[in-house]
Amino acid sequence: MCLIMVFFMGLLNISIHMGGLNSTSFLISIKAFPLIFIIAFILENVLVGPINRQLLKYFVGEQDSKNSRILFNCFFIVTMMSILMTIIGGIFGGDSLITVFNEFFIRWPRNYAAAFFLNILVAGPISRLVLAKIQK
């Protein structure tokens, strides 16, 4: 899931920053991918994942459906990761910290909406399918 999310969110933000999707923005996305993937993977496993597990215990009970667990999991992960990666991505993109914070409420809602729907419609189903095949 992290692979899909990092690549497509990176491509989206780099394309917006460069004025559109073109071969240059695509190549920059590919070059930036390994470093951003490592950062996102570490953040998810060290910080966001443990917080997410605690929130799930609080908001989703054992009697709740699998779909409610998936939806809450997506909501919490996307919220936390989109906040962190909006800040980190802006800094890696060459913006000053002041610019990143001044434009945060423009950038973050866009990133959140894109990441939420990418997660629900593409990354989540693909990763669950792959995980189910691996577990068989």
Beta strands, then each sheet from edge to edge (+ up, - down):
end
